[in-house]
Amino acid sequence: MIIKRISQAVSITGLAALMIVGTARAATITYTTNAPGTAFAAGNIGPNALTLDSTSGQAATLLFTPNVSSISGYPSNIDYGDFFLSCASCSALQTTIFGAFTFDLVISDTTDNGTGEFVGTSTGGTVSSNSSTITISWVPLQLGPGTNNASYGSFGPTAFGNSGTTAIVAPNSGDPGNTTVQGTITSSIGAAPEPTTFALFGAD
């Protein structure tokens, strides 16, 4: 009888371990924003879909550089790419104006095989060498988990969030004119054992 119970305990523990291993995944997520669809979707679009031109005043451009490929653990703060605002002839008195625009930011999560899109809208704004009133508002605030807001595949347990708004800095601010689009990455993996796992450990 004792031998039988020990044998059962070993079998149950082994089965539980197999279930945990079977549901485990990599502790990192590989993602990119350099995917088809990442581009200015409306506005005074320049010679390529990642460039926006000013509408009046001094000649100026807003250029987006996507995050080609990154690997991140979770939870973590991440970046989706950078906007570069440049105006070579702008001074504190010589300004330029950007009209309203829309920007589509596509997240491709190659670990989970999920792709989704953040849509950014802006009313535009006025820019000088040391000031900018351009702000981009993003929706939705989160992509994932699962098929939530996924345009292709599934994000599985992974969720990509954004800061909600991105304020574009002036051409001469900090790293000249460079604004990083801030985000977060989280995963429900490891949050709690599966109910079936609890049941196995409690069996006799």
CYANA upper distance limits for C-alpha pairs under 8 A (distance plus 0.5 A):
  1 MET  CA      5 ARG  CA      6.84
  2 ILE  CA      6 ILE  CA      6.73
  3 ILE  CA      7 SER  CA      6.59
  4 LYS  CA      8 GLN  CA      6.67
  5 ARG  CA      9 ALA  CA      6.63
  5 ARG  CA    204 ASP  CA      8.40
  6 ILE  CA     10 VAL  CA      6.72
  7 SER  CA     11 SER  CA      6.67
  8 GLN  CA     12 ILE  CA      6.53
  8 GLN  CA    204 ASP  CA      8.15
  9 ALA  CA     13 THR  CA      6.55
  9 ALA  CA    204 ASP  CA      8.10
 10 VAL  CA     14 GLY  CA      6.54
 11 SER  CA     15 LEU  CA      6.62
 12 ILE  CA     16 ALA  CA      6.63
 12 ILE  CA    200 LEU  CA      7.00
 12 ILE  CA    201 PHE  CA      7.74
 12 ILE  CA    203 ALA  CA      8.46
 13 THR  CA     17 ALA  CA      6.66
 13 THR  CA    200 LEU  CA      8.37
 13 THR  CA    201 PHE  CA      7.67
 14 GLY  CA     18 LEU  CA      6.72
 15 LEU  CA     19 MET  CA      6.76
 16 ALA  CA     20 ILE  CA      6.78
 16 ALA  CA    197 THR  CA      6.57
 16 ALA  CA    200 LEU  CA      7.01
 16 ALA  CA    201 PHE  CA      7.93
 17 ALA  CA     21 VAL  CA      6.66
 18 LEU  CA     22 GLY  CA      6.43
 19 MET  CA     23 THR  CA      6.82
 19 MET  CA    197 THR  CA      8.00
 20 ILE  CA     24 ALA  CA      6.68
 20 ILE  CA    197 THR  CA      8.30
 24 ALA  CA    189 ILE  CA      8.24
 25 ARG  CA    189 ILE  CA      8.44
 27 ALA  CA     73 GLY  CA      6.48
 27 ALA  CA     74 TYR  CA      7.76
 28 THR  CA     71 ILE  CA      6.86
 28 THR  CA     72 SER  CA      5.78
 28 THR  CA     73 GLY  CA      4.81
 28 THR  CA     74 TYR  CA      7.23
 29 ILE  CA     71 ILE  CA      6.07
 29 ILE  CA     72 SER  CA      5.85
 29 ILE  CA     73 GLY  CA      6.76
 29 ILE  CA     74 TYR  CA      8.25
 29 ILE  CA    109 ASP  CA      7.74
 29 ILE  CA    110 THR  CA      8.20
 29 ILE  CA    111 THR  CA      6.12
 29 ILE  CA    112 ASP  CA      8.48
 30 THR  CA     69 SER  CA      7.52
 30 THR  CA     70 SER  CA      6.16
 30 THR  CA     71 ILE  CA      4.92
 30 THR  CA     72 SER  CA      7.02
 30 THR  CA    109 ASP  CA      6.56
 30 THR  CA    110 THR  CA      6.21
 30 THR  CA    111 THR  CA      6.01
 31 TYR  CA     69 SER  CA      6.33
 31 TYR  CA     70 SER  CA      6.08
 31 TYR  CA     71 ILE  CA      7.04
 31 TYR  CA    107 ILE  CA      7.44
 31 TYR  CA    108 SER  CA      5.99
 31 TYR  CA    109 ASP  CA      4.87
 31 TYR  CA    110 THR  CA      6.24
 31 TYR  CA    111 THR  CA      7.83
 32 THR  CA     66 PRO  CA      8.28
 32 THR  CA     67 ASN  CA      6.17
 32 THR  CA     68 VAL  CA      5.87
 32 THR  CA     69 SER  CA      5.08
 32 THR  CA     70 SER  CA      6.79
 32 THR  CA     80 TYR  CA      8.10
 32 THR  CA    107 ILE  CA      6.48
 32 THR  CA    108 SER  CA      5.76
 32 THR  CA    109 ASP  CA      7.19
 32 THR  CA    110 THR  CA      8.43
 33 THR  CA     38 THR  CA      7.30
 33 THR  CA     66 PRO  CA      5.89
 33 THR  CA     67 ASN  CA      5.74
 33 THR  CA     68 VAL  CA      6.74
 33 THR  CA     69 SER  CA      7.98
 33 THR  CA     80 TYR  CA      6.64
 33 THR  CA     81 GLY  CA      7.64
 33 THR  CA    105 LEU  CA      7.29
 33 THR  CA    106 VAL  CA      6.04
 33 THR  CA    107 ILE  CA      5.44
 33 THR  CA    108 SER  CA      6.71
 34 ASN  CA     38 THR  CA      7.21
 34 ASN  CA     66 PRO  CA      5.66
 34 ASN  CA     67 ASN  CA      6.46
 34 ASN  CA     68 VAL  CA      5.49
 34 ASN  CA     69 SER  CA      8.01
 34 ASN  CA    106 VAL  CA      8.16
 35 ALA  CA    106 VAL  CA      6.75
 35 ALA  CA    107 ILE  CA      7.75
 35 ALA  CA    108 SER  CA      7.11
 36 PRO  CA    106 VAL  CA      7.96
 37 GLY  CA    104 ASP  CA      7.17
 37 GLY  CA    105 LEU  CA      7.74
 37 GLY  CA    106 VAL  CA      6.63
 38 THR  CA     50 LEU  CA      8.23
 38 THR  CA     66 PRO  CA      8.40
 38 THR  CA    103 PHE  CA      8.10
 38 THR  CA    104 ASP  CA      5.80
 38 THR  CA    105 LEU  CA      5.23
 38 THR  CA    106 VAL  CA      5.60
 39 ALA  CA     49 ALA  CA      5.64
 39 ALA  CA     50 LEU  CA      5.54
 39 ALA  CA     64 PHE  CA      8.47
 39 ALA  CA    103 PHE  CA      6.37
 39 ALA  CA    104 ASP  CA      6.01
 39 ALA  CA    105 LEU  CA      7.30
 40 PHE  CA     45 ILE  CA      7.17
 40 PHE  CA     49 ALA  CA      6.07
 40 PHE  CA     50 LEU  CA      6.38
 40 PHE  CA     51 THR  CA      7.67
 40 PHE  CA     52 LEU  CA      7.64
 40 PHE  CA    101 PHE  CA      7.93
 40 PHE  CA    102 THR  CA      6.40
 40 PHE  CA    103 PHE  CA      4.77
 40 PHE  CA    104 ASP  CA      6.70
 41 ALA  CA     49 ALA  CA      8.20
 41 ALA  CA    101 PHE  CA      8.00
 41 ALA  CA    102 THR  CA      5.86
 41 ALA  CA    103 PHE  CA      5.88
 41 ALA  CA    104 ASP  CA      6.85
 42 ALA  CA    101 PHE  CA      5.64
 42 ALA  CA    102 THR  CA      5.46
 42 ALA  CA    103 PHE  CA      7.61
 43 GLY  CA     52 LEU  CA      7.66
 43 GLY  CA     99 GLY  CA      7.24
 43 GLY  CA    100 ALA  CA      6.54
 43 GLY  CA    101 PHE  CA      4.78
 43 GLY  CA    102 THR  CA      7.12
 44 ASN  CA     52 LEU  CA      6.20
 44 ASN  CA     53 ASP  CA      6.02
 44 ASN  CA     54 SER  CA      7.44
 44 ASN  CA     55 THR  CA      7.22
 44 ASN  CA     99 GLY  CA      7.78
 44 ASN  CA    101 PHE  CA      7.95
 45 ILE  CA     49 ALA  CA      6.86
 45 ILE  CA     50 LEU  CA      8.37
 45 ILE  CA     51 THR  CA      6.52
 45 ILE  CA     52 LEU  CA      5.03
 45 ILE  CA     53 ASP  CA      6.57
 46 GLY  CA     50 LEU  CA      8.21
 46 GLY  CA     51 THR  CA      5.52
 46 GLY  CA     52 LEU  CA      5.56
 46 GLY  CA     53 ASP  CA      5.99
 47 PRO  CA     51 THR  CA      7.37
 50 LEU  CA     63 LEU  CA      6.33
 50 LEU  CA     64 PHE  CA      5.87
 50 LEU  CA     65 THR  CA      7.95
 51 THR  CA     61 THR  CA      7.14
 51 THR  CA     62 LEU  CA      6.24
 51 THR  CA     63 LEU  CA      5.02
 51 THR  CA     64 PHE  CA      7.05
 52 LEU  CA     61 THR  CA      6.07
 52 LEU  CA     62 LEU  CA      5.54
 52 LEU  CA     63 LEU  CA      6.89
 53 ASP  CA     59 ALA  CA      7.97
 53 ASP  CA     60 ALA  CA      6.46
 53 ASP  CA     61 THR  CA      5.10
 53 ASP  CA     62 LEU  CA      6.97
 53 ASP  CA     98 PHE  CA      7.73
 54 SER  CA     58 GLN  CA      8.24
 54 SER  CA     59 ALA  CA      6.70
 54 SER  CA     60 ALA  CA      5.78
 54 SER  CA     61 THR  CA      6.59
 54 SER  CA     96 THR  CA      7.15
 54 SER  CA     97 ILE  CA      6.17
 54 SER  CA     98 PHE  CA      5.01
 54 SER  CA     99 GLY  CA      7.54
 55 THR  CA     96 THR  CA      8.22
 55 THR  CA     97 ILE  CA      6.31
 55 THR  CA     98 PHE  CA      5.78
 55 THR  CA     99 GLY  CA      6.49
 56 SER  CA     96 THR  CA      6.39
 56 SER  CA     97 ILE  CA      5.83
 56 SER  CA     98 PHE  CA      7.67
 57 GLY  CA     94 GLN  CA      8.29
 57 GLY  CA     95 THR  CA      6.58
 57 GLY  CA     96 THR  CA      4.73
 57 GLY  CA     97 ILE  CA      6.65
 58 GLN  CA     87 CYS  CA      7.71
 58 GLN  CA     89 SER  CA      6.89
 58 GLN  CA     90 CYS  CA      6.80
 58 GLN  CA     94 GLN  CA      7.55
 58 GLN  CA     95 THR  CA      6.63
 58 GLN  CA     96 THR  CA      5.36
 58 GLN  CA     97 ILE  CA      8.47
 59 ALA  CA     87 CYS  CA      6.84
 59 ALA  CA     88 ALA  CA      8.26
 59 ALA  CA     89 SER  CA      7.78
 59 ALA  CA     96 THR  CA      7.48
 60 ALA  CA     85 LEU  CA      7.98
 60 ALA  CA     86 SER  CA      6.17
 60 ALA  CA     87 CYS  CA      4.87
 60 ALA  CA     88 ALA  CA      7.78
 60 ALA  CA     96 THR  CA      7.48
 61 THR  CA     84 PHE  CA      8.46
 61 THR  CA     85 LEU  CA      6.42
 61 THR  CA     86 SER  CA      6.00
 61 THR  CA     87 CYS  CA      7.17
 62 LEU  CA     83 PHE  CA      7.00
 62 LEU  CA     84 PHE  CA      6.09
 62 LEU  CA     85 LEU  CA      5.06
 62 LEU  CA     86 SER  CA      7.07
 63 LEU  CA     83 PHE  CA      6.00
 63 LEU  CA     84 PHE  CA      5.55
 63 LEU  CA     85 LEU  CA      7.03
 64 PHE  CA     81 GLY  CA      7.60
 64 PHE  CA     82 ASP  CA      6.10
 64 PHE  CA     83 PHE  CA      4.95
 64 PHE  CA     84 PHE  CA      6.82
 65 THR  CA     81 GLY  CA      6.14
 65 THR  CA     82 ASP  CA      5.72
 65 THR  CA     83 PHE  CA      6.93
 65 THR  CA     84 PHE  CA      8.33
 66 PRO  CA     80 TYR  CA      7.15
 66 PRO  CA     81 GLY  CA      4.90
 66 PRO  CA     82 ASP  CA      7.06
 67 ASN  CA     79 ASP  CA      7.96
 67 ASN  CA     80 TYR  CA      6.10
 67 ASN  CA     81 GLY  CA      5.17
 67 ASN  CA     82 ASP  CA      8.37
 72 SER  CA     76 SER  CA      7.71
 72 SER  CA     78 ILE  CA      8.06
 73 GLY  CA    185 ILE  CA      8.50
 74 TYR  CA    185 ILE  CA      6.37
 74 TYR  CA    186 THR  CA      5.61
 74 TYR  CA    187 SER  CA      6.91
 75 PRO  CA    184 THR  CA      7.78
 75 PRO  CA    185 ILE  CA      6.00
 75 PRO  CA    186 THR  CA      4.93
 75 PRO  CA    187 SER  CA      7.34
 76 SER  CA    184 THR  CA      6.22
 76 SER  CA    185 ILE  CA      5.97
 76 SER  CA    186 THR  CA      7.34
 77 ASN  CA    182 GLN  CA      7.89
 77 ASN  CA    183 GLY  CA      6.35
 77 ASN  CA    184 THR  CA      4.93
 77 ASN  CA    185 ILE  CA      6.98
 78 ILE  CA    182 GLN  CA      6.75
 78 ILE  CA    183 GLY  CA      5.56
 78 ILE  CA    184 THR  CA      5.80
 78 ILE  CA    185 ILE  CA      7.33
 79 ASP  CA    180 THR  CA      7.01
 79 ASP  CA    181 VAL  CA      6.19
 79 ASP  CA    182 GLN  CA      5.40
 79 ASP  CA    183 GLY  CA      6.06
 79 ASP  CA    184 THR  CA      8.32
 80 TYR  CA    180 THR  CA      7.84
 80 TYR  CA    181 VAL  CA      5.96
 80 TYR  CA    182 GLN  CA      6.99
 80 TYR  CA    183 GLY  CA      7.26
 81 GLY  CA    180 THR  CA      6.39
 81 GLY  CA    181 VAL  CA      6.22
 82 ASP  CA    178 ASN  CA      6.98
 82 ASP  CA    179 THR  CA      5.95
 82 ASP  CA    180 THR  CA      4.89
 82 ASP  CA    181 VAL  CA      6.44
 83 PHE  CA    168 ILE  CA      7.80
 83 PHE  CA    177 GLY  CA      8.25
 83 PHE  CA    178 ASN  CA      6.31
 83 PHE  CA    179 THR  CA      5.64
 83 PHE  CA    180 THR  CA      6.93
 83 PHE  CA    181 VAL  CA      8.08
 84 PHE  CA    171 PRO  CA      8.33
 84 PHE  CA    176 PRO  CA      8.37
 84 PHE  CA    177 GLY  CA      5.65
 84 PHE  CA    178 ASN  CA      5.16
 84 PHE  CA    179 THR  CA      6.95
 85 LEU  CA    168 ILE  CA      7.94
 85 LEU  CA    169 VAL  CA      7.79
 85 LEU  CA    170 ALA  CA      7.22
 85 LEU  CA    171 PRO  CA      5.82
 85 LEU  CA    176 PRO  CA      8.49
 85 LEU  CA    177 GLY  CA      5.20
 85 LEU  CA    178 ASN  CA      7.16
 86 SER  CA    171 PRO  CA      5.57
 86 SER  CA    177 GLY  CA      6.75
 87 CYS  CA    128 SER  CA      8.36
 87 CYS  CA    129 SER  CA      7.58
 87 CYS  CA    171 PRO  CA      6.88
 89 SER  CA     94 GLN  CA      8.14
 90 CYS  CA     94 GLN  CA      5.65
 90 CYS  CA     95 THR  CA      6.26
 90 CYS  CA     96 THR  CA      7.84
 90 CYS  CA    128 SER  CA      5.99
 90 CYS  CA    129 SER  CA      5.57
 91 SER  CA     95 THR  CA      7.32
 91 SER  CA    128 SER  CA      6.25
 91 SER  CA    129 SER  CA      5.16
 91 SER  CA    130 ASN  CA      8.04
 92 ALA  CA    128 SER  CA      5.95
 92 ALA  CA    129 SER  CA      5.88
 92 ALA  CA    130 ASN  CA      6.78
 92 ALA  CA    131 SER  CA      8.40
 93 LEU  CA    128 SER  CA      7.46
 94 GLN  CA    128 SER  CA      6.79
 94 GLN  CA    129 SER  CA      8.42
 95 THR  CA    126 THR  CA      7.35
 95 THR  CA    127 VAL  CA      6.04
 95 THR  CA    128 SER  CA      4.98
 95 THR  CA    129 SER  CA      8.05
 96 THR  CA    126 THR  CA      6.34
 96 THR  CA    127 VAL  CA      5.75
 96 THR  CA    128 SER  CA      6.95
 97 ILE  CA    124 GLY  CA      7.99
 97 ILE  CA    125 GLY  CA      6.31
 97 ILE  CA    126 THR  CA      5.07
 97 ILE  CA    127 VAL  CA      6.65
 98 PHE  CA    124 GLY  CA      5.47
 98 PHE  CA    125 GLY  CA      5.86
 98 PHE  CA    126 THR  CA      6.91
 98 PHE  CA    127 VAL  CA      8.31
 99 GLY  CA    123 THR  CA      7.06
 99 GLY  CA    124 GLY  CA      5.10
 99 GLY  CA    125 GLY  CA      7.19
100 ALA  CA    121 THR  CA      8.22
100 ALA  CA    122 SER  CA      5.99
100 ALA  CA    123 THR  CA      4.65
100 ALA  CA    124 GLY  CA      4.91
100 ALA  CA    125 GLY  CA      8.41
101 PHE  CA    121 THR  CA      6.54
101 PHE  CA    122 SER  CA      5.93
101 PHE  CA    123 THR  CA      7.09
101 PHE  CA    124 GLY  CA      7.08
102 THR  CA    119 VAL  CA      7.71
102 THR  CA    120 GLY  CA      6.11
102 THR  CA    121 THR  CA      4.99
102 THR  CA    122 SER  CA      6.85
103 PHE  CA    119 VAL  CA      6.48
103 PHE  CA    120 GLY  CA      5.40
103 PHE  CA    121 THR  CA      6.85
104 ASP  CA    117 GLU  CA      7.08
104 ASP  CA    118 PHE  CA      6.51
104 ASP  CA    119 VAL  CA      5.21
104 ASP  CA    120 GLY  CA      6.64
105 LEU  CA    117 GLU  CA      6.03
105 LEU  CA    118 PHE  CA      5.52
105 LEU  CA    119 VAL  CA      6.68
105 LEU  CA    120 GLY  CA      7.97
106 VAL  CA    115 THR  CA      7.49
106 VAL  CA    116 GLY  CA      6.25
106 VAL  CA    117 GLU  CA      4.86
106 VAL  CA    118 PHE  CA      6.82
107 ILE  CA    115 THR  CA      6.06
107 ILE  CA    116 GLY  CA      5.90
107 ILE  CA    117 GLU  CA      6.49
107 ILE  CA    118 PHE  CA      8.24
108 SER  CA    113 ASN  CA      8.02
108 SER  CA    114 GLY  CA      6.59
108 SER  CA    115 THR  CA      4.93
108 SER  CA    116 GLY  CA      7.26
109 ASP  CA    113 ASN  CA      6.18
109 ASP  CA    114 GLY  CA      5.63
109 ASP  CA    115 THR  CA      6.51
109 ASP  CA    155 PHE  CA      7.52
110 THR  CA    114 GLY  CA      7.18
112 ASP  CA    153 GLY  CA      8.43
112 ASP  CA    154 SER  CA      6.94
112 ASP  CA    155 PHE  CA      5.80
112 ASP  CA    156 GLY  CA      6.45
112 ASP  CA    158 THR  CA      8.18
113 ASN  CA    152 TYR  CA      8.34
113 ASN  CA    153 GLY  CA      6.02
113 ASN  CA    154 SER  CA      6.56
113 ASN  CA    155 PHE  CA      7.15
114 GLY  CA    147 THR  CA      8.34
114 GLY  CA    150 ALA  CA      6.87
114 GLY  CA    151 SER  CA      8.21
114 GLY  CA    152 TYR  CA      6.19
114 GLY  CA    153 GLY  CA      4.96
114 GLY  CA    154 SER  CA      4.87
114 GLY  CA    155 PHE  CA      5.12
114 GLY  CA    156 GLY  CA      8.28
115 THR  CA    150 ALA  CA      6.02
115 THR  CA    151 SER  CA      6.22
115 THR  CA    152 TYR  CA      5.62
115 THR  CA    153 GLY  CA      7.00
115 THR  CA    154 SER  CA      7.83
115 THR  CA    155 PHE  CA      7.90
116 GLY  CA    143 LEU  CA      6.95
116 GLY  CA    149 ASN  CA      6.50
116 GLY  CA    150 ALA  CA      4.88
116 GLY  CA    151 SER  CA      5.56
116 GLY  CA    152 TYR  CA      7.40
117 GLU  CA    143 LEU  CA      8.09
117 GLU  CA    149 ASN  CA      7.97
117 GLU  CA    150 ALA  CA      7.95
117 GLU  CA    151 SER  CA      7.89
118 PHE  CA    138 TRP  CA      6.71
118 PHE  CA    139 VAL  CA      6.10
118 PHE  CA    140 PRO  CA      6.54
118 PHE  CA    141 LEU  CA      8.31
118 PHE  CA    143 LEU  CA      8.40
119 VAL  CA    138 TRP  CA      5.98
119 VAL  CA    139 VAL  CA      5.88
119 VAL  CA    140 PRO  CA      7.74
120 GLY  CA    136 ILE  CA      6.19
120 GLY  CA    137 SER  CA      5.72
120 GLY  CA    138 TRP  CA      4.85
120 GLY  CA    139 VAL  CA      7.09
121 THR  CA    136 ILE  CA      5.93
121 THR  CA    137 SER  CA      5.87
121 THR  CA    138 TRP  CA      7.16
122 SER  CA    134 ILE  CA      7.61
122 SER  CA    135 THR  CA      6.45
122 SER  CA    136 ILE  CA      5.29
122 SER  CA    137 SER  CA      6.95
123 THR  CA    134 ILE  CA      8.04
123 THR  CA    135 THR  CA      8.17
124 GLY  CA    133 THR  CA      8.15
124 GLY  CA    134 ILE  CA      5.86
124 GLY  CA    135 THR  CA      7.75
125 GLY  CA    132 SER  CA      7.55
125 GLY  CA    133 THR  CA      5.52
125 GLY  CA    134 ILE  CA      5.26
125 GLY  CA    135 THR  CA      8.42
126 THR  CA    131 SER  CA      8.50
126 THR  CA    132 SER  CA      6.44
126 THR  CA    133 THR  CA      6.14
126 THR  CA    134 ILE  CA      7.52
127 VAL  CA    131 SER  CA      6.17
127 VAL  CA    132 SER  CA      5.00
127 VAL  CA    133 THR  CA      7.15
127 VAL  CA    134 ILE  CA      8.34
127 VAL  CA    170 ALA  CA      7.32
128 SER  CA    132 SER  CA      7.07
128 SER  CA    170 ALA  CA      7.50
128 SER  CA    171 PRO  CA      8.08
129 SER  CA    170 ALA  CA      6.75
129 SER  CA    171 PRO  CA      6.03
129 SER  CA    172 ASN  CA      6.26
130 ASN  CA    170 ALA  CA      5.64
130 ASN  CA    171 PRO  CA      6.91
130 ASN  CA    172 ASN  CA      6.02
130 ASN  CA    173 SER  CA      6.95
131 SER  CA    169 VAL  CA      7.61
131 SER  CA    170 ALA  CA      5.22
131 SER  CA    171 PRO  CA      8.14
132 SER  CA    168 ILE  CA      7.11
132 SER  CA    169 VAL  CA      6.33
132 SER  CA    170 ALA  CA      5.38
133 THR  CA    167 ALA  CA      8.17
133 THR  CA    168 ILE  CA      7.90
134 ILE  CA    167 ALA  CA      6.64
134 ILE  CA    168 ILE  CA      5.99
134 ILE  CA    169 VAL  CA      8.43
135 THR  CA    165 THR  CA      7.29
135 THR  CA    166 THR  CA      6.14
135 THR  CA    167 ALA  CA      4.87
135 THR  CA    168 ILE  CA      6.43
136 ILE  CA    165 THR  CA      5.94
136 ILE  CA    166 THR  CA      5.52
136 ILE  CA    167 ALA  CA      6.84
136 ILE  CA    168 ILE  CA      8.23
137 SER  CA    164 GLY  CA      6.38
137 SER  CA    165 THR  CA      4.92
137 SER  CA    166 THR  CA      7.05
138 TRP  CA    162 ASN  CA      8.06
138 TRP  CA    163 SER  CA      8.49
138 TRP  CA    164 GLY  CA      5.65
138 TRP  CA    165 THR  CA      6.40
139 VAL  CA    164 GLY  CA      7.66
141 LEU  CA    161 GLY  CA      6.17
141 LEU  CA    162 ASN  CA      6.14
141 LEU  CA    163 SER  CA      7.95
141 LEU  CA    164 GLY  CA      6.60
142 GLN  CA    159 ALA  CA      7.07
142 GLN  CA    160 PHE  CA      5.99
142 GLN  CA    161 GLY  CA      4.79
142 GLN  CA    162 ASN  CA      7.07
143 LEU  CA    148 ASN  CA      6.76
143 LEU  CA    149 ASN  CA      5.99
143 LEU  CA    150 ALA  CA      7.33
143 LEU  CA    155 PHE  CA      8.34
143 LEU  CA    159 ALA  CA      6.10
143 LEU  CA    160 PHE  CA      5.56
143 LEU  CA    161 GLY  CA      6.91
144 GLY  CA    148 ASN  CA      5.21
144 GLY  CA    149 ASN  CA      6.81
144 GLY  CA    150 ALA  CA      7.38
144 GLY  CA    154 SER  CA      8.22
144 GLY  CA    155 PHE  CA      5.85
144 GLY  CA    156 GLY  CA      7.76
144 GLY  CA    157 PRO  CA      7.82
144 GLY  CA    158 THR  CA      6.55
144 GLY  CA    159 ALA  CA      4.98
144 GLY  CA    160 PHE  CA      6.99
145 PRO  CA    154 SER  CA      8.19
145 PRO  CA    155 PHE  CA      5.81
145 PRO  CA    156 GLY  CA      5.98
145 PRO  CA    157 PRO  CA      5.41
145 PRO  CA    158 THR  CA      5.61
145 PRO  CA    159 ALA  CA      5.47
145 PRO  CA    187 SER  CA      8.42
146 GLY  CA    150 ALA  CA      8.32
146 GLY  CA    154 SER  CA      5.52
146 GLY  CA    155 PHE  CA      5.14
146 GLY  CA    156 GLY  CA      4.66
146 GLY  CA    157 PRO  CA      6.50
146 GLY  CA    158 THR  CA      7.84
147 THR  CA    153 GLY  CA      7.49
147 THR  CA    154 SER  CA      5.15
147 THR  CA    155 PHE  CA      6.56
147 THR  CA    156 GLY  CA      7.77
148 ASN  CA    154 SER  CA      8.39
148 ASN  CA    155 PHE  CA      8.28
150 ALA  CA    154 SER  CA      6.79
150 ALA  CA    155 PHE  CA      7.62
155 PHE  CA    159 ALA  CA      7.51
157 PRO  CA    187 SER  CA      5.72
157 PRO  CA    188 SER  CA      5.72
157 PRO  CA    189 ILE  CA      6.91
158 THR  CA    185 ILE  CA      7.62
158 THR  CA    186 THR  CA      6.29
158 THR  CA    187 SER  CA      4.93
158 THR  CA    188 SER  CA      7.32
159 ALA  CA    185 ILE  CA      6.23
159 ALA  CA    186 THR  CA      5.74
159 ALA  CA    187 SER  CA      6.58
160 PHE  CA    183 GLY  CA      7.55
160 PHE  CA    184 THR  CA      6.25
160 PHE  CA    185 ILE  CA      5.27
160 PHE  CA    186 THR  CA      7.22
161 GLY  CA    183 GLY  CA      5.89
161 GLY  CA    184 THR  CA      5.46
161 GLY  CA    185 ILE  CA      6.86
162 ASN  CA    181 VAL  CA      8.49
162 ASN  CA    182 GLN  CA      6.63
162 ASN  CA    183 GLY  CA      4.67
162 ASN  CA    184 THR  CA      6.73
163 SER  CA    181 VAL  CA      8.49
163 SER  CA    182 GLN  CA      6.42
163 SER  CA    183 GLY  CA      6.38
166 THR  CA    179 THR  CA      8.44
166 THR  CA    181 VAL  CA      6.91
166 THR  CA    182 GLN  CA      8.34
167 ALA  CA    179 THR  CA      8.10
168 ILE  CA    177 GLY  CA      8.25
168 ILE  CA    178 ASN  CA      8.34
168 ILE  CA    179 THR  CA      6.37
169 VAL  CA    173 SER  CA      6.72
169 VAL  CA    177 GLY  CA      6.11
169 VAL  CA    178 ASN  CA      7.23
169 VAL  CA    179 THR  CA      6.67
170 ALA  CA    176 PRO  CA      8.12
170 ALA  CA    177 GLY  CA      5.81
171 PRO  CA    176 PRO  CA      5.97
171 PRO  CA    177 GLY  CA      4.43
171 PRO  CA    178 ASN  CA      8.23
172 ASN  CA    176 PRO  CA      5.29
172 ASN  CA    177 GLY  CA      6.28
173 SER  CA    177 GLY  CA      6.15
173 SER  CA    178 ASN  CA      8.26
174 GLY  CA    178 ASN  CA      7.93
193 PRO  CA    197 THR  CA      6.82
193 PRO  CA    198 PHE  CA      7.53
194 GLU  CA    198 PHE  CA      7.26
195 PRO  CA    199 ALA  CA      6.84
196 THR  CA    200 LEU  CA      6.75
197 THR  CA    201 PHE  CA      6.96
198 PHE  CA    202 GLY  CA      6.87
199 ALA  CA    203 ALA  CA      6.79
